[in-house]
Amino acid sequence: MGKLTLLKEFWGFLRVRKKWWLAPIIIMLLLLGALIFFTQSSAVAPFIYTLF
């Protein structure tokens, strides 16, 4: 439940403060983190690391 409330608070912050430019930055950081997390123990990891 903690993550859900964090998302609700973040959405409320974006809506009230009109800081919509933060949303794409946060989404890209989350996607990059998920990519790093899922490729650590994968056979695809050597191919992903050559991209960076």
Buried (B, 14 or more C-beta within 10 A) or exposed (E): EEEEEEEEEEEEEBEEEEEEEEEEEEEEEEEEEEEEEEBEEEEEEEEBEEEE
